Amino acid sequence: FFLFFFFSLLLMLRGSTLRLFSSQVTNRVGIRSCSYFVPPLKDANIDGLNYLKLSKTASQIYYLEPNNPPVNALRSEMLSDFEKVANEFEKSPPRCIVIRCDVAGANIVEMQAQSPKESEDYANRAKAAFRKLRSTGAPIIGFTTKFAIGGGLELLMHSDIRYSGPKAIIQAPEVELDTYQSFGGTYLLPRYLTSGLALRAQLKSENIDPKLAVQHGLLTEVVEDPNPNATIAKAFEDAIVIARKKPSVVRKNVQMVRLSETPGENLEDVCAKESKGFGETFEGGALGMRRFLEKYRLEEWGPNDKTVIHGEFKALGIDTTQINSFIDIVKYVEEKDNVKALFLCGNVSGGDIKKLYKALTNTPSHFSEFLEKEYLWHEMMRSGTTKPLFYFGGSILGGGGLGVFNSTKYKICSPSTVFMMPEIELGACPDVAGTYDLARRGSV
């Protein structure tokens, strides 16, 4: 993991490489432990939730936690809360849903007094609530750190990605109560474990071995770290990555994968739906493919009214095509009121040497265009925008990469980031304001 700290440090020059020495910056480095990172959460402000806690991140990841201690039994009021949350998600679809499935089954104190018709309605209501959560199209990541028993296991199985801590108890014990699983367990558990293993687990009320569960697909992964926070962090690690992707594409992808779970789905129909959905992702232009070819990635984070643009360089060498794209991005960030900041990251060692050499020898005007656009880009970032610009440095920032880094207001890197200006080695003078910036960062 990275221990990020702001670039307000004294740089030392050693040959053509600048390094950060811990002995010089001991008192100037802000260190934050990220061993079990969970993004900041705030209350989702849905009135009337009594047995569910609902919180969310700035990037529209929603976190559901059952709140009926000591074992979080699924009582009818909790099902009402699930229904309220699902209704809210219909109005404002989340980018990803994370659910804690530490639930020890339904509330048998409540259920023992039910008539056969009331029990049937109760089971239908639970399944409808779980399915309604899935109807948003957002991927659901479920996890258990303690126990997923009975209804808790069924809640976990309604998730798309499923994690467990190493000591979690996973069990379907309903037969011990002279009944059987009714929140989807009789058809979901065989789907993941095979019918024989599912029946053995249900009829003998045995704990399901986590390794066996992973092998057959009931669990995506067992997080071996016994600290419960490790499992929670793993779920959010996935959610953070998913939330950065284009929401419409994520929902279509989830929809298509879930079709594989539909019994009797005609293969030709599935193929047609896949092709149709694939075509729909090209609406507005194949921007993702263009960015891939131009060797950068662009993502939008956060809600529509408070968006952050995140741009990542995917190649060590920058060329004119990339620069033109990022000039447009800086303009877009400045013009859009809903965009609040621009985050840049990536390893950049400088300009694309091969392309620059070819331009210099064959078409010098292209070389001049590169320099002109590069300086225009840096000047726009320094004085042409009122929005905050961040750069998160990786392992190397050299030449043009260091120029981009210096042109942003907030500069963040890791203790191992290498800074360098290697132009002299190439028979050129350090450019991108290197001779100006570096002299103002420390001793000449």
C-alpha positions in Angstrom: 0.0 0.0 0.0 1.0 3.6 -0.4 1.6 6.0 2.3 0.7 9.2 0.5 2.1 12.6 1.5 2.0 16.1 0.0 4.8 17.3 -2.2 6.1 20.0 0.1 9.4 18.2 0.6 13.0 19.2 0.0 14.3 17.5 -3.2 17.9 16.5 -3.5 19.7 16.1 -6.8 21.8 13.0 -7.3 23.1 12.7 -10.9 20.0 12.9 -13.1 17.7 11.5 -10.4 15.8 13.2 -7.6 14.8 11.1 -4.7 12.9 11.7 -1.4 15.0 10.7 1.6 13.1 9.8 4.7 15.8 11.1 7.0 15.2 14.6 5.6 11.4 14.6 5.8 10.7 12.8 9.1 8.8 15.7 10.5 7.1 16.7 7.2 5.4 13.5 6.2 1.7 12.9 7.0 1.2 9.1 7.3 -2.1 7.4 7.3 -2.6 3.7 7.9 -4.4 2.1 5.0 -4.2 -1.6 6.0 -8.0 -2.0 6.2 -9.2 0.9 4.1 -12.9 1.7 3.9 -13.8 5.0 2.2 -15.6 7.7 4.3 -19.3 6.9 4.8 -22.1 9.2 5.6 -25.8 8.5 6.4 -27.9 8.0 3.4 -30.8 9.9 5.0 -33.7 7.5 4.3 -36.3 8.1 6.9 -38.0 5.3 8.8 -35.2 2.6 8.8 -35.3 0.8 12.1 -33.5 -2.5 11.5 -31.2 -1.5 8.7 -28.3 1.0 8.6 -27.8 2.5 5.2 -24.7 4.7 4.5 -23.0 5.8 1.3 -19.7 7.0 -0.1 -19.2 10.1 -2.3 -18.9 7.8 -5.3 -22.4 6.3 -4.8 -21.4 3.1 -3.1 -24.2 2.1 -0.7 -23.5 0.1 2.4 -26.3 -1.9 4.1 -25.9 -3.3 7.6 -28.6 -5.3 9.4 -29.2 -3.8 12.8 -31.1 -6.2 15.0 -28.6 -7.4 17.7 -27.5 -9.8 18.9 -27.8 -12.0 15.8 -29.5 -9.7 13.3 -32.5 -12.0 12.8 -34.6 -11.1 9.7 -37.8 -9.9 11.3 -40.7 -8.4 9.3 -39.7 -4.9 10.2 -36.3 -5.5 8.7 -38.0 -6.7 5.5 -39.9 -3.4 5.5 -36.6 -1.6 5.6 -35.2 -3.6 2.7 -38.3 -2.6 0.7 -37.8 1.1 1.6 -34.2 0.9 0.5 -35.0 -0.9 -2.8 -37.7 1.8 -3.5 -35.1 4.5 -2.9 -32.6 2.8 -5.2 -35.2 2.8 -8.0 -35.2 6.6 -7.9 -31.5 7.0 -7.5 -29.6 3.9 -8.7 -26.4 3.2 -6.8 -23.1 2.4 -8.6 -22.5 -0.5 -6.3 -24.1 -2.1 -3.2 -22.2 -3.6 -0.3 -24.2 -5.8 2.1 -23.0 -7.2 5.5 -24.7 -10.6 5.6 -23.9 -11.4 9.3 -27.5 -12.7 9.9 -28.4 -15.8 11.8 -31.7 -16.5 10.0 -35.3 -15.3 10.2 -36.9 -14.3 13.5 -38.3 -17.7 14.6 -40.0 -16.1 17.7 -42.1 -14.1 15.3 -42.6 -16.9 12.8 -43.7 -19.6 15.2 -47.1 -17.9 15.6 -47.8 -17.6 11.8 -50.4 -19.6 10.0 -49.4 -21.5 6.8 -50.7 -18.7 4.6 -48.9 -16.1 6.7 -45.6 -18.1 6.4 -46.0 -18.4 2.7 -46.6 -14.6 2.4 -43.6 -13.9 4.6 -41.3 -16.0 2.4 -42.6 -14.4 -0.8 -42.1 -11.0 0.8 -38.5 -11.7 1.7 -37.6 -13.0 -1.8 -39.4 -10.0 -3.4 -37.4 -7.6 -1.3 -34.0 -9.3 -2.2 -34.9 -9.4 -5.9 -35.9 -5.8 -5.9 -32.4 -4.8 -4.6 -31.0 -6.7 -7.6 -33.4 -5.1 -10.0 -31.5 -1.8 -9.8 -28.8 -3.4 -12.0 -26.1 -2.4 -9.6 -23.6 -5.1 -8.7 -24.1 -6.4 -5.1 -21.1 -7.4 -3.0 -22.1 -9.4 0.1 -19.8 -10.5 2.9 -19.9 -12.3 6.2 -17.3 -12.1 9.0 -19.2 -14.0 11.7 -22.1 -16.1 10.4 -24.4 -16.4 7.4 -27.0 -18.8 8.7 -30.4 -19.7 7.2 -31.8 -16.4 5.9 -28.4 -14.8 6.2 -27.0 -17.4 3.8 -29.9 -16.7 1.4 -29.2 -13.0 1.6 -25.5 -13.7 0.8 -26.6 -15.8 -2.2 -28.6 -12.9 -3.6 -25.2 -11.0 -4.0 -23.1 -11.1 -7.1 -19.7 -11.2 -5.4 -19.5 -13.0 -2.1 -16.7 -12.9 0.6 -16.2 -14.6 3.9 -13.8 -14.3 6.8 -11.9 -17.4 7.7 -13.9 -18.2 10.8 -17.4 -17.3 9.5 -20.1 -20.0 10.0 -22.1 -20.7 6.9 -25.0 -23.0 7.4 -28.6 -23.9 6.3 -30.1 -25.4 9.5 -33.9 -25.0 8.8 -34.6 -28.7 8.7 -33.7 -28.8 12.4 -36.8 -26.6 12.9 -39.0 -29.0 10.8 -39.1 -26.7 7.8 -36.7 -25.8 5.0 -35.1 -22.7 3.4 -37.7 -20.5 1.8 -35.9 -17.2 0.9 -34.4 -18.8 -2.2 -32.2 -21.3 -0.7 -33.7 -24.5 -2.2 -32.8 -23.3 -5.8 -29.8 -20.9 -5.1 -27.7 -23.3 -3.0 -27.8 -26.2 -5.6 -26.8 -23.6 -8.2 -23.6 -22.9 -6.4 -22.8 -26.2 -4.6 -24.4 -28.8 -6.9 -27.6 -30.5 -5.8 -25.8 -33.3 -3.8 -23.7 -30.9 -1.7 -26.6 -28.6 -1.2 -28.9 -31.3 0.0 -26.2 -32.7 2.4 -25.7 -29.2 3.9 -29.4 -28.6 4.3 -30.5 -32.1 5.4 -27.7 -32.6 7.9 -27.5 -28.9 8.9 -23.7 -29.1 8.5 -21.5 -26.1 8.4 -20.4 -25.5 4.8 -16.6 -25.6 4.5 -15.4 -22.2 3.2 -12.8 -23.8 0.9 -15.5 -26.1 -0.7 -17.7 -23.0 -1.0 -15.0 -21.2 -3.0 -14.2 -24.3 -5.1 -17.9 -24.5 -6.3 -18.6 -20.8 -6.5 -20.8 -20.2 -3.4 -18.1 -17.9 -2.2 -15.9 -15.7 -4.4 -13.0 -15.7 -1.9 -12.2 -16.4 1.7 -10.2 -13.5 3.1 -7.7 -15.4 5.2 -6.8 -12.4 7.5 -8.8 -13.2 10.7 -9.4 -9.5 11.4 -13.0 -8.8 10.4 -11.9 -5.4 9.0 -9.9 -7.2 6.3 -13.0 -8.8 4.9 -14.9 -5.5 4.9 -12.0 -3.7 3.3 -11.9 -6.4 0.6 -15.5 -5.8 -0.3 -15.0 -2.1 -0.5 -11.8 -2.5 -2.5 -13.9 -4.2 -5.2 -16.7 -1.6 -4.9 -14.4 1.3 -5.3 -13.0 0.0 -8.5 -16.5 -0.9 -9.9 -17.9 2.5 -8.9 -15.3 4.2 -11.2 -16.5 2.4 -14.3 -19.2 3.8 -16.6 -22.5 3.0 -14.7 -24.6 2.2 -17.8 -21.9 -0.3 -19.0 -21.6 -1.9 -15.5 -25.4 -2.4 -15.3 -25.6 -4.0 -18.8 -22.7 -6.3 -17.9 -24.4 -7.3 -14.6 -27.7 -7.9 -16.4 -26.1 -10.2 -19.0 -24.2 -12.2 -16.4 -27.3 -12.6 -14.3 -29.1 -14.1 -17.3 -26.9 -17.2 -16.9 -28.8 -17.7 -13.6 -32.2 -17.9 -15.3 -33.3 -21.5 -15.8 -34.4 -22.4 -19.3 -33.1 -19.1 -20.9 -32.9 -19.7 -24.6 -29.3 -19.4 -25.9 -30.2 -17.6 -29.0 -32.2 -15.0 -27.0 -29.2 -14.5 -24.7 -26.8 -14.1 -27.7 -29.2 -11.5 -29.2 -29.5 -9.6 -25.9 -25.7 -9.6 -25.5 -25.2 -8.2 -29.0 -27.9 -5.6 -28.6 -26.5 -4.4 -25.3 -23.0 -4.3 -26.7 -24.2 -2.1 -29.5 -25.9 0.2 -27.0 -22.5 0.8 -25.2 -21.3 2.6 -28.4 -24.0 5.3 -28.1 -22.2 8.7 -27.9 -19.1 7.3 -29.6 -16.6 4.6 -28.6 -14.8 7.0 -26.2 -13.4 4.2 -24.1 -11.7 2.6 -27.1 -10.4 5.9 -28.3 -8.8 6.6 -24.9 -7.3 3.1 -24.8 -5.7 3.7 -28.2 -4.4 7.1 -27.0 -3.1 5.4 -23.9 -5.0 7.1 -21.1 -8.1 6.4 -19.1 -10.8 8.8 -18.0 -13.4 8.1 -15.3 -16.1 10.2 -13.6 -16.4 9.7 -9.8 -19.2 10.8 -7.5 -22.8 11.9 -8.0 -23.9 13.9 -11.0 -24.0 17.3 -9.1 -20.5 16.8 -7.5 -18.4 15.0 -10.1 -14.6 14.5 -10.0 -12.8 13.7 -13.2 -10.0 11.1 -12.9 -7.4 10.8 -15.7 -4.7 8.1 -15.7 -1.8 8.0 -18.1 -1.3 4.5 -19.4 2.1 5.0 -21.2 5.4 6.2 -20.0 5.8 8.5 -23.0 3.5 11.4 -23.7 2.7 12.4 -27.3 0.8 15.2 -29.0 -2.4 13.2 -29.2 -2.5 12.7 -25.4 -1.7 16.3 -24.8 -4.6 17.5 -27.1 -7.0 15.1 -25.2 -5.9 16.5 -21.8 -6.2 20.1 -23.0 -9.8 19.3 -23.8 -10.2 17.6 -20.4 -8.9 20.7 -18.5 -11.3 22.9 -20.5 -14.2 20.5 -19.8 -13.4 20.5 -16.1 -13.3 24.3 -16.0 -16.6 24.8 -18.0 -18.8 22.3 -16.2 -20.3 23.6 -12.9 -21.0 20.0 -11.6 -17.3 19.0 -12.0 -15.5 20.0 -8.8 -11.9 18.7 -9.4 -9.5 16.9 -11.7 -7.4 14.0 -10.4 -4.4 12.9 -12.5 -2.2 9.9 -11.9 0.2 7.5 -13.7 3.8 6.8 -14.3 5.2 9.2 -16.9 8.9 9.4 -17.8 8.6 12.2 -20.3 7.8 12.7 -23.9 7.5 9.7 -26.3 11.2 9.7 -27.4 10.6 7.5 -30.6 7.9 9.8 -31.9 9.7 13.0 -31.0 12.9 11.7 -32.8 10.9 10.7 -35.8 9.2 14.2 -35.9 12.5 16.0 -35.4 14.2 14.2 -38.3 11.3 14.0 -40.7 8.7 16.7 -39.9 10.2 19.3 -37.6 6.9 21.2 -37.5 5.4 18.2 -35.6 8.1 18.5 -33.0 7.4 22.2 -32.6 3.7 21.5 -32.3 4.4 19.0 -29.5 6.4 21.6 -27.5 3.8 24.3 -28.2 0.9 22.1 -27.0 2.8 20.8 -24.1 3.5 24.3 -22.7 -0.1 25.4 -23.4 -1.3 22.4 -21.4 0.9 23.2 -18.5 0.0 26.9 -18.5 -3.7 26.0 -18.6 -3.3 23.9 -15.5 -1.3 26.6 -13.7 -3.4 29.6 -14.4 -6.2 28.7 -16.7 -8.6 26.9 -14.3 -10.2 27.7 -11.0 -10.8 24.1 -10.1 -8.4 22.2 -7.9 -6.0 19.9 -9.7 -4.3 16.9 -8.1 -1.6 14.6 -9.2 -1.0 11.2 -7.5 2.5 10.1 -8.4 3.4 6.5 -8.9 6.8 5.0 -9.2 8.4 7.4 -11.6 7.9 11.0 -12.8 10.4 12.3 -15.2 10.8 15.0 -17.8 7.3 15.8 -19.1 5.8 13.8 -16.3 7.5 15.9 -13.8 6.2 19.0 -15.7 2.6 17.8 -15.4 3.2 17.0 -11.7 4.6 20.5 -11.0 1.7 22.2 -12.9 -1.0 20.8 -10.5 -1.7 22.5 -7.3 -1.9 19.4 -5.0 1.1 17.0 -5.5 1.0 13.6 -3.8 3.4 10.7 -4.2 4.8 7.7 -2.4 8.1 7.5 -0.5 9.5 5.5 -3.3 8.5 7.8 -6.2 11.5 8.6 -8.4 11.8 12.1 -9.9 14.2 12.8 -12.7 15.0 15.3 -15.5 17.0 13.1 -18.0 17.0 15.6 -20.9 20.8 16.3 -20.6 21.5 12.6 -21.2 19.6 12.9 -24.5 21.5 16.0 -25.6 18.7 18.4 -24.8 18.0 21.1 -22.2 15.5 20.3 -19.4 12.2 21.7 -20.5 8.6 21.8 -19.2 9.7 24.6 -16.8 12.1 22.2 -15.2 14.8 24.8 -14.8 12.3 27.2 -13.3 10.4 24.8 -11.0 13.2 22.8 -9.5 15.2 25.8 -8.5 12.2 26.9 -6.4 11.8 23.5 -4.7 15.1 23.6 -3.0 18.8 24.2 -3.4 20.0 24.7 -7.0 
